[in-house]
Amino acid sequence: MLPRRTLSPRQDAPDRRVAEYAVMQTFVSSPEAAFDALYYRSASSLIRQLDLLTGRPRLARRAVRRAFVLAWERWPEVAVAPDPAAWVRAAAYAEGLAPWRRNRRKASARRHDAELRTALLRLPRSYRQAVLLYDGVGLDLPETAAESQASTPAAAGRITRGRAALTEAAPGPEPGLPARLAALLAVDCAAMVPWAPPAVRRRSERRTRRLTAGALALTAAVAAATLYAATTEAERRMPAVPEAGTGASTDAGAPDLPKVRRGEFSPQ
């Protein structure tokens, strides 16, 4: 059994991030400017986080780019979120940690603190995510649990066990694991961002147009198929009209009416 450890609370973290975004919003005058500011503030750090989580720099870049594409596509929702950066981070983590993606276990020795990075990649995916969010990004325990889609006790257990495994596999000098993870995330990765915010917005708009055109085409195809099926069924149910000269009565099935003789009724 691993010893239980007390996780230090971070009460000021949500308020600090909301205040930072509020300050950022005061300097922008349009949705495009707000998106660009969020991108410049978060993209580089997110790529580094995904690089540590997956061990795949190219996958990290693709996951972050897709997260920002989705963010611009749903910007009215993202712009009013309490923490837009958390929205983008959750989308990037979901893309990078998808179950069908395989994580590489090897790490280059040229990287900063390669021993810790290798040990982090050897952790189970859920432990890796919880430790990075809590000790690397600096979220508090409820936020870590929410973003990792786990209960608070489960997230605390993952952090405790992940810390113990990392400390055993990659022992290092003080100031300890949180500072070492923060140092890994602080490594400059601006060169890993090969696209500018306008390019991301254009990619998102093209994707929206393709999805809209596809939805309209599908709706038209369904409507045409429904109309064809209804017309065919109506024609099938329509009674056949007898041909002339066959002697068949056109009033087949009608009730017999009494014949009226001439002069039976007065002119009145």
matplotlib code that plots the C-alpha trace (Angstrom):
import matplotlib.pyplot as plt

x = [0.0, 1.3, 1.2, -1.6, -0.4, -2.1, -2.7, -2.3, -5.4, -5.2, -8.1, -6.9, -6.2, -9.7, -10.0, -6.5, -7.2, -10.6, -8.9, -6.2, -8.8, -10.8, -7.7, -7.0, -10.6, -10.1, -7.5, -9.5, -12.2, -13.5, -14.0, -11.0, -8.8, -10.0, -9.3, -5.9, -5.1, -6.2, -4.1, -0.9, -1.4, -2.1, -1.0, 2.7, 2.1, -0.6, 1.7, 4.3, 1.7, 0.6, 4.2, 4.8, 1.5, 1.9, 5.6, 4.7, 5.5, 3.6, 0.5, 0.8, 0.7, -2.2, -4.2, -3.7, -4.5, -7.7, -8.6, -8.3, -10.2, -13.1, -12.8, -13.2, -16.1, -17.9, -16.5, -19.8, -19.8, -16.0, -16.0, -18.4, -16.9, -15.4, -12.0, -11.7, -8.1, -9.5, -12.1, -9.3, -7.1, -9.9, -10.4, -6.7, -6.3, -9.3, -7.8, -4.3, -5.2, -7.9, -7.9, -7.1, -3.8, -0.7, 1.8, 5.5, 7.4, 10.8, 12.2, 15.2, 18.1, 18.7, 15.5, 15.4, 15.1, 14.7, 14.6, 11.5, 9.9, 10.5, 9.0, 6.0, 5.3, 5.5, 2.6, -1.0, -2.7, -5.1, -2.2, -0.2, -3.0, -3.9, -0.3, 0.4, -2.8, -2.2, 1.6, 2.4, -0.4, -1.3, -5.0, -6.6, -8.0, -11.7, -10.6, -8.2, -11.0, -13.4, -10.9, -9.9, -13.5, -13.0, -14.4, -12.3, -11.1, -10.2, -8.2, -6.4, -5.5, -4.1, -2.0, -0.7, 0.2, 1.6, 3.8, 5.1, 5.9, 7.7, 9.7, 10.8, 11.6, 13.2, 14.5, 15.8, 17.1, 15.0, 12.7, 10.8, 8.4, 6.0, 8.9, 10.5, 7.3, 6.8, 10.4, 9.5, 6.5, 8.5, 10.9, 10.4, 8.4, 7.4, 9.1, 6.7, 3.8, 4.0, 0.7, -0.7, -4.1, -5.6, -4.7, -6.4, -9.5, -9.6, -9.2, -12.1, -14.3, -13.6, -14.5, -17.7, -18.6, -17.9, -20.0, -22.8, -22.7, -22.6, -25.6, -27.6, -26.7, -27.7, -31.0, -31.8, -31.0, -33.3, -36.1, -35.8, -35.8, -38.8, -40.7, -39.9, -41.0, -44.3, -45.0, -44.3, -46.5, -49.4, -49.2, -49.1, -52.3, -54.2, -57.0, -56.7, -59.0, -60.7, -60.1, -62.9, -64.9, -64.2, -67.7, -66.5, -68.6, -66.8, -69.1, -68.0, -68.7, -71.2, -74.6, -77.5, -79.9, -83.6, -84.3, -86.6, -89.3, -90.3, -93.3, -93.0, -92.4, -94.4, -92.6, -93.1]
y = [0.0, 3.5, 6.0, 8.5, 12.1, 15.3, 17.4, 21.1, 23.1, 25.9, 28.2, 31.1, 29.3, 29.7, 33.3, 34.1, 32.5, 34.3, 37.6, 37.0, 36.3, 39.4, 41.5, 40.0, 40.8, 44.5, 44.7, 43.1, 44.6, 41.7, 37.9, 37.4, 39.4, 37.6, 34.2, 35.3, 36.5, 33.1, 31.3, 33.3, 32.8, 29.0, 27.2, 26.9, 25.6, 23.2, 21.7, 21.1, 19.4, 17.1, 16.4, 15.2, 13.3, 11.4, 11.4, 12.4, 16.0, 15.8, 14.4, 17.1, 19.8, 18.2, 17.8, 21.4, 22.7, 20.7, 22.0, 25.6, 24.7, 23.4, 26.5, 28.9, 26.8, 27.1, 30.5, 31.9, 29.0, 29.2, 33.0, 33.1, 30.1, 30.8, 29.7, 29.5, 28.1, 25.2, 24.5, 24.3, 22.2, 19.7, 19.4, 19.0, 16.3, 14.4, 14.4, 13.5, 10.9, 9.2, 5.4, 4.5, 6.4, 4.7, 6.5, 6.1, 4.9, 6.2, 9.7, 11.4, 11.8, 15.3, 16.5, 18.5, 16.1, 13.1, 10.7, 12.3, 12.5, 8.8, 7.9, 10.1, 8.3, 4.9, 5.8, 4.8, 7.4, 8.4, 8.8, 10.8, 13.2, 13.8, 14.4, 16.8, 18.8, 19.0, 19.4, 20.7, 23.0, 23.9, 23.1, 22.4, 19.0, 19.5, 21.0, 18.1, 15.7, 17.5, 17.7, 14.1, 13.0, 11.3, 11.7, 13.8, 10.8, 8.9, 11.9, 12.2, 8.5, 8.9, 11.9, 10.1, 6.9, 8.8, 10.9, 7.8, 6.1, 9.1, 9.7, 6.1, 5.9, 9.4, 10.6, 14.1, 16.9, 19.5, 21.4, 18.3, 16.8, 19.8, 22.1, 19.6, 19.2, 23.0, 23.2, 20.7, 22.7, 26.0, 24.8, 27.1, 25.4, 28.3, 26.8, 23.8, 26.1, 26.1, 28.1, 31.5, 32.2, 33.4, 30.1, 28.2, 30.4, 29.8, 26.1, 26.1, 28.1, 25.7, 22.8, 24.5, 25.1, 21.4, 20.2, 22.5, 21.5, 17.8, 18.3, 20.0, 17.4, 14.6, 16.4, 16.8, 13.1, 12.0, 14.3, 13.0, 9.4, 10.0, 11.7, 8.9, 6.3, 8.1, 8.5, 4.9, 3.7, 6.0, 4.6, 1.1, 1.6, 3.4, 1.1, 0.0, 1.6, -0.9, -0.6, 0.5, -2.3, -4.9, -4.7, -4.1, -1.7, 1.4, 1.5, -1.8, -2.0, 0.9, 0.2, -0.6, 2.4, 2.1, 3.2, 6.1, 5.8, 8.8, 10.6, 9.2, 12.7, 15.8, 18.9, 20.5]
z = [0.0, -0.9, 1.9, 1.7, 1.1, 1.6, -1.5, -0.9, -1.8, -4.4, -3.6, -5.7, -8.9, -10.5, -9.5, -10.9, -14.3, -14.6, -13.7, -16.3, -19.0, -17.9, -18.3, -21.7, -22.8, -22.1, -24.8, -27.6, -29.7, -31.8, -31.6, -33.9, -31.6, -28.5, -30.2, -31.3, -27.7, -26.3, -28.9, -28.3, -24.5, -24.5, -27.7, -26.9, -23.4, -24.6, -27.2, -24.5, -22.2, -25.0, -25.9, -22.3, -22.2, -25.5, -26.3, -29.8, -30.8, -34.1, -32.5, -29.8, -32.5, -34.4, -31.2, -30.2, -33.6, -33.7, -30.3, -31.5, -34.7, -32.5, -30.3, -33.1, -34.5, -31.2, -30.2, -28.9, -26.3, -25.6, -25.3, -22.4, -20.6, -17.1, -18.3, -22.2, -21.9, -19.9, -22.6, -25.2, -22.9, -22.4, -26.2, -26.8, -24.1, -25.4, -28.9, -27.8, -25.3, -27.4, -26.8, -30.4, -30.2, -29.0, -26.9, -27.4, -24.4, -25.5, -24.9, -26.4, -24.0, -25.5, -23.9, -20.7, -17.7, -20.0, -17.0, -15.6, -19.0, -19.6, -16.2, -16.9, -20.2, -18.4, -16.1, -17.0, -19.0, -16.3, -13.7, -16.3, -16.9, -13.3, -12.2, -15.1, -14.5, -10.7, -10.4, -13.8, -14.8, -11.3, -11.2, -7.8, -7.0, -8.0, -11.3, -11.9, -11.2, -13.5, -16.5, -16.1, -15.8, -12.4, -8.9, -6.5, -4.4, -7.6, -8.9, -5.5, -5.6, -9.1, -8.2, -5.1, -6.9, -9.9, -7.7, -5.9, -9.1, -10.6, -7.5, -7.5, -11.2, -11.6, -8.2, -8.4, -6.3, -4.6, -5.0, -5.9, -8.5, -9.0, -9.7, -12.1, -14.0, -14.2, -15.6, -18.3, -19.3, -19.2, -21.9, -24.9, -27.5, -29.7, -32.6, -32.4, -33.5, -37.3, -37.9, -37.0, -35.5, -38.8, -40.5, -37.6, -38.0, -41.8, -41.3, -38.8, -41.2, -44.1, -41.8, -40.9, -44.5, -45.4, -42.5, -43.5, -47.1, -46.1, -43.8, -46.5, -49.1, -46.7, -45.9, -49.6, -50.3, -47.4, -48.6, -52.2, -51.0, -48.8, -51.7, -54.1, -51.5, -50.8, -54.6, -55.3, -52.4, -53.6, -57.1, -55.8, -53.7, -56.6, -57.9, -61.5, -64.1, -66.4, -70.1, -72.5, -74.1, -71.5, -70.2, -66.7, -64.7, -63.5, -60.6, -59.2, -55.5, -55.6, -54.0, -56.4, -56.7, -57.8, -61.4, -61.9, -64.6, -66.7, -65.5, -62.0, -60.5, -61.3, -62.6, -59.2]

ax = plt.figure().add_subplot(projection="3d")
ax.plot(x, y, z, "-o")
ax.set_aspect("equal")
plt.show()
